[in-house]
Amino acid sequence: MSNPMKDRLKTDFQTIKTEGGTRTSRIREIIQTAAAQTLTELKEGATEIRSTASQSVSSVAQTLNDSESSEAPKSVFNSLRTRLMVQLLNLDTKLSIQYGDAFGTRVRDRYSTIKQRFGLFQTWYNNTKANAETVGSTPIEQKQAEIALKAAEQGTIVARKEQQIRQQVKELISAAVSKR
């Protein structure tokens, strides 16, 4: 004789299992679609930036070829910088609009956080670069000197240990020979 409670629990469990599998499939599809859209946007953005950079470089080369003035390089680089900044702002606006509307507050907040962290990194980088130019050595050179100093210290420690081990081996050998 079957137990009705047991049968009902078994049926409910199967229903939950089926619904869970369906939800998992839908979530997987949503994530895959979002990832595909993100990659597409990144590719389009990279293409736009590459195109703008190419045009800017061509424009710089043309201007440098056309001009003999010492002020020409400054104006060309300012022009190049302005063009790139405009392109980056356009891309930023496009991403904010698309991902802000499509995915809601959570994604918009993440995007804002990433932008803020990138800004902080940029500020840190510029400060570090300015300090390195003032001091006369780059952070890489400073780190290399630090590592060289640590390596020398470790080499000294290893040499001492080697001497201690050799002394212990000599003592052990002497003790073994004297016992015979």
PLY file of the C-alpha trace (Angstrom):
ply
format ascii 1.0
element vertex 180
property float x
property float y
property float z
element edge 179
property int vertex1
property int vertex2
end_header
0.00 0.00 0.00
1.39 3.39 -0.95
1.73 6.32 1.36
-0.28 9.34 0.03
1.95 11.88 1.78
5.06 10.31 0.31
3.52 10.27 -3.18
2.48 13.91 -2.89
5.97 14.96 -1.76
7.50 13.01 -4.62
5.16 14.71 -7.12
5.84 18.17 -5.64
9.57 17.52 -5.75
9.40 16.53 -9.45
7.40 19.69 -10.22
9.93 21.89 -8.42
12.78 20.12 -10.19
11.20 20.68 -13.61
10.42 24.34 -12.93
13.95 24.90 -11.59
15.44 23.43 -14.75
13.27 25.69 -16.87
14.31 28.76 -14.87
17.95 27.79 -15.10
17.64 27.50 -18.88
15.99 30.92 -19.14
18.65 32.52 -16.93
21.38 30.89 -19.02
19.82 32.26 -22.22
19.55 35.76 -20.71
23.20 35.71 -19.63
24.35 34.42 -23.01
22.36 37.12 -24.80
23.76 39.82 -22.51
27.31 38.56 -23.04
26.85 38.49 -26.81
25.46 42.06 -26.79
28.35 43.23 -24.62
30.92 41.70 -26.96
29.18 43.24 -29.95
29.22 46.67 -28.31
32.88 46.32 -27.38
33.78 45.32 -30.94
31.79 48.22 -32.38
33.39 50.62 -29.90
36.86 49.33 -30.73
36.12 49.70 -34.44
34.92 53.27 -33.93
37.97 54.18 -31.85
40.32 52.48 -34.32
38.71 54.38 -37.19
38.95 57.69 -35.35
42.54 57.04 -34.36
43.44 56.17 -37.94
41.80 59.34 -39.23
43.50 61.39 -36.55
46.91 59.94 -37.32
46.39 60.63 -41.01
45.34 64.16 -40.20
48.42 64.63 -37.97
50.74 63.34 -40.66
49.14 65.58 -43.26
49.34 68.63 -41.01
52.96 67.95 -40.14
53.81 67.54 -43.82
51.99 70.76 -44.71
53.38 72.89 -41.89
56.90 73.94 -41.05
55.97 75.88 -37.88
57.02 74.70 -34.43
53.48 75.37 -33.17
52.01 72.86 -35.63
52.78 69.74 -33.58
51.10 71.22 -30.48
47.96 72.17 -32.37
47.85 68.79 -34.11
48.17 66.88 -30.87
45.55 69.08 -29.21
43.28 68.39 -32.16
43.97 64.67 -31.89
43.30 64.70 -28.17
40.06 66.60 -28.65
38.85 64.17 -31.32
39.63 61.16 -29.16
37.92 62.70 -26.15
34.80 63.37 -28.24
34.79 59.76 -29.47
35.21 58.44 -25.92
32.37 60.65 -24.68
30.14 59.42 -27.51
30.96 55.81 -26.67
30.38 56.49 -22.97
26.99 58.05 -23.70
26.01 55.18 -26.00
26.95 52.56 -23.39
25.19 54.47 -20.61
22.00 54.73 -22.63
21.98 51.16 -23.87
22.99 49.38 -20.70
21.22 51.77 -18.40
17.88 51.12 -20.10
18.35 47.48 -20.99
19.62 46.12 -17.69
18.43 48.58 -15.06
20.00 50.22 -12.08
22.39 47.42 -11.11
24.32 47.46 -14.40
24.22 51.27 -14.58
25.70 51.41 -11.05
28.42 48.92 -11.99
29.25 50.90 -15.11
29.46 54.10 -13.04
31.70 52.35 -10.52
34.00 51.11 -13.28
34.15 54.59 -14.80
34.98 56.07 -11.40
37.72 53.50 -10.74
39.17 54.11 -14.19
39.23 57.84 -13.41
41.02 57.17 -10.12
43.52 54.93 -11.89
44.11 57.61 -14.50
44.74 60.21 -11.80
47.09 57.85 -9.94
48.97 57.08 -13.17
49.38 60.75 -14.07
50.60 61.59 -10.54
53.02 58.67 -10.54
54.34 59.68 -13.95
54.80 63.29 -12.82
56.60 62.16 -9.65
58.86 59.87 -11.65
59.79 62.71 -13.98
60.52 64.94 -10.98
62.61 62.34 -9.15
64.37 61.17 -12.29
63.57 57.47 -12.01
60.49 55.57 -13.02
58.54 53.32 -10.68
59.82 50.36 -12.68
63.44 51.39 -12.07
62.67 51.88 -8.37
61.06 48.43 -8.17
64.02 46.88 -10.01
66.42 48.43 -7.50
64.25 47.16 -4.64
64.21 43.64 -6.10
67.98 43.69 -6.68
68.53 44.68 -3.04
66.23 41.91 -1.81
67.97 39.39 -4.08
71.36 40.41 -2.70
70.09 40.01 0.87
68.68 36.58 0.06
71.96 35.60 -1.60
73.83 36.49 1.58
71.41 34.44 3.67
71.80 31.45 1.32
75.60 31.71 1.46
75.54 31.69 5.28
73.23 28.67 5.34
75.49 26.89 2.87
78.48 27.50 5.13
76.54 26.21 8.16
75.48 23.08 6.30
79.03 22.42 5.09
80.33 22.80 8.64
77.67 20.40 9.95
78.49 17.85 7.22
82.21 18.09 8.05
81.45 17.54 11.74
79.23 14.55 10.95
81.86 13.03 8.69
84.56 13.60 11.32
82.36 12.01 13.99
81.61 9.04 11.73
85.30 8.53 10.87
86.42 8.81 14.49
83.88 6.16 15.58
85.42 3.60 13.23
0 1
1 2
2 3
3 4
4 5
5 6
6 7
7 8
8 9
9 10
10 11
11 12
12 13
13 14
14 15
15 16
16 17
17 18
18 19
19 20
20 21
21 22
22 23
23 24
24 25
25 26
26 27
27 28
28 29
29 30
30 31
31 32
32 33
33 34
34 35
35 36
36 37
37 38
38 39
39 40
40 41
41 42
42 43
43 44
44 45
45 46
46 47
47 48
48 49
49 50
50 51
51 52
52 53
53 54
54 55
55 56
56 57
57 58
58 59
59 60
60 61
61 62
62 63
63 64
64 65
65 66
66 67
67 68
68 69
69 70
70 71
71 72
72 73
73 74
74 75
75 76
76 77
77 78
78 79
79 80
80 81
81 82
82 83
83 84
84 85
85 86
86 87
87 88
88 89
89 90
90 91
91 92
92 93
93 94
94 95
95 96
96 97
97 98
98 99
99 100
100 101
101 102
102 103
103 104
104 105
105 106
106 107
107 108
108 109
109 110
110 111
111 112
112 113
113 114
114 115
115 116
116 117
117 118
118 119
119 120
120 121
121 122
122 123
123 124
124 125
125 126
126 127
127 128
128 129
129 130
130 131
131 132
132 133
133 134
134 135
135 136
136 137
137 138
138 139
139 140
140 141
141 142
142 143
143 144
144 145
145 146
146 147
147 148
148 149
149 150
150 151
151 152
152 153
153 154
154 155
155 156
156 157
157 158
158 159
159 160
160 161
161 162
162 163
163 164
164 165
165 166
166 167
167 168
168 169
169 170
170 171
171 172
172 173
173 174
174 175
175 176
176 177
177 178
178 179
